Amino acid sequence: MSWQAGKWIGIIALGLVAVTAAGAKKKEKALLPAYVLKAQTVLVVILPDAGEPLNDVTANRKAQEEVEKAFMKWGRYRLALDVDQADLVVGVRKGIGKVANPTINGGPVDSRPGTIETTDNQIRVGVQQGHPPDVSQPGTLGGSNSPNDRPRLGMEAGTAEDTFQVFQGGVQYPLDYAPVWRLTAKDGLKPPAVPAVEQFRKAVEDSEKAAQQKQQSQQQMQQPGQKKNP
């Protein structure tokens, strides 16, 4: 083999490697499962292991309410009062803005017997009677946050960004399973836009569009084999 031929073979090989690498880097978007697209109700809760920063003990509660308002504006899902009524469960945690921060855990800080929320054209009144079903198994790190729990000081060491996680409803202790969709981002729960809900909305719409295209493709594949009526 001549030197010139070897040179061209080497160039072609490098080109193939580059194309392969580019193809490997390009990943398809993960589509949401059908139960997310078919869901009708959603429950928004504070992630059970979230502590309230001492400088703003209602930070998670306010984030929860802003997420609920964003879902009300979206209008695709109805808000549920407890986990037994929810097709989806959304867990939120307000970022603490730093790697470690003193917090208060337990007690009635994150419990709410009732709520009144308003958007531009909607009013939601919710009343909780008794202790709601647990979203996570009691006795675990993320177990029940009962109003009867004694408040205690702690130090939360974790992400400084806001957290938004979507779990499948209709199961016992839904937050003990892996989330089907999640977003961790700075100001992800910040009103009025609430970017986490907007990103989830986009994921739902993209998945719905892909499902429709797949269904249309399957129907087109079946058409050639169908017999025409005389």
N, C-alpha and C positions, 0 to 999 in steps of 0.2 A: 504493500500500500504506500502510495506517495505521501509526501509531507502535506501537500495541498489537500488531498482527499481526507487525510486524518484531521486536518484543521476544520473542514466543513462538517465532518461527522461530530466533532466536539461541539461546534456551534449549535447544531441541530439538537444534540443531547441536552445542552444547557437550556435551550428553548423549551423542550418538553418538560424539564424539571420545573422551570418557571411557571408554565401553564398548570402543571399538577399542583404546585404550591398555592397558586392563586385560587384554584378550584377548592382546595382544602380549606382555605381561609374563609371562603364564601359559604355561610351556613344559612339554611332555610329557617324561617321564623317558626318558632314552636307554636302550634295551633292549640287553642283551648279545647278541652273535651266537650262532648255534646251536652253534658248535664249543665255546664255553665251557660250555654246558649239557650237551653230550654228552661232555665231557672226563672222563677217569677218573684221570689221574695229574698231579701238579704237582711242579715242581722249584723250590725256594726258593734264591735266590742273593743274594749281596751285589752291588749295582750296581757295575760294574767301576771307575767313576770316583770311588768313595767312598773317602776317606781316613780313617784311624783317628786320633781326637783323642789328643794326647799324654798327656792326663790319664786316658784310658781306652782303651787300644789294642785292647781286645776288644769295644768297644761294638757294632760292626756284627755281629760273630760272635754275640754274645748275642742281638741282635735277630733274627737269622736263625733261631736255635734256638727262640726264643719263638714266632715265626711258624709254624715247623714244628709245634710242640706244639699251637698253636691249630688248625691244619689237622687234626691227629690227633684232637683232641677233636670237631671238626666231623664228620669221618668221611665226607664226601662224596667226597673225592679221596684217592688213595693217594700217598704221597710217593715220588718217583723219585730215583735216585742220580745220574743224569747227564741231560744235555739230550736225548740220543737216546731216552730212555724217557719223556719228558715231553710230555703233551698241552698243558700250560700251564706257563709259566715266570714266577715271581714274583720281582721284583727289589726289594730293600729297602735303605734307607740310614737310619741313625740320625741324627736331627737333632743339630747341634753346639751348639744353644742360643744361638748368636750369629751375626752376619753373617759374621765371619771368625774362623778358629781354626787354630793350627798343627797339622799332621797328619803322620802317617807313611804313606807309600805304598810299595807293592811288598813283596817279601820274602814270607816264609811266614806273615805275620800272619793273613791271612784264609783260608789253605788248611787243610784238615783231612783227614787220611788216613782217619779213622774217627770215628764219633759214636755215642753211646748216649743216647737220650732217653726219658723216661718221663712218662706222664700218670697219671691216676687208675686207669685199667684197661688201659693199653697200654705196651708197651716196643718201641722201635725201635732196631735195631742196623744201622748202615750202614758199609761198608768201601769206600774208594775205591782202586782199583788203577790205578797210572799216572796220567798227567795227563789230566783229563777234557776232553771236547770243549769248545771255546770257545763262550761264549754271545754274544760280540761279536767282530767281526773283529780279529785281531791287528794291531798297529801303529796303531790308531785311538786317540782319546782315551780311549775306554772299552774298550780291547783286553784281551787276556789278562792275567790276574794270576797268573803262574806262580810256584811256590815258589822258582824259581831267579832271579827278578827281585831285583835289589839294592834293599834298603830305602832310601828317601830321604825327607828332610824336605820338607814343602811347606806351603802355606797354602791352606786350603780356604775359598773365598768362595762362599757359596750360601745355600740355605734353612736356617733354624734349626729347621724342623719335620721330623718323621719323614716318610719317603717310602716308599710302597708302590705298585708298578706291576705290572700283569698283562699278559703278552705271550702271543701265540699260539705254541705249541710245534709240533714237526714241521717246522720250517724251519731252514735254516742261519743261524747268528748271529741268534737271535730278538730279542736286545736292541737290534739295529740298526734294528728297525722301531718304529713308534709303538705305545705301549701301548694295549690295548683298554679298560683301566680303570685309574684311578689315584686315590690319595688322598694328600694332603700335609696333615698336621695335627700340632699339638703333642701329644706323647705318643701318637701313632697306633700305635706299636709297643710300648707299655708293657704289661707283663704285670700281672696274669694275664688281663685281659679282652682285650688286643690289639685295640683298637677298629677298626683297619684291616681285620682279617679279619672282624669282625662286620659292618662296613659292606659288604664284598664279598659276604658271605653273604646279606645283605638284597638286594643288587642281583641276585644269582643267583636268589633265590626270587621276587622281583618279576618278573624276566624270564621265569622258568618259568611263573608264573601267567598273565602276559600271552600267552605262546605257547599255553597251553592254552585260554584264552578265545578267541583268534583261530581256533584249530582247531575249537572247538565252533561258533563263528559261521559258519565256512565250511561245516561239515556241515549246519547248520540251513538255510543258503541253498540247498544242493543237494537237500534233502529234497522240497520242493514239485515239483521236476521229475522225481522218480523215479516210475516206474510201479509200481502195486501188482500183486502177483501174484494171478491169479484164484483 
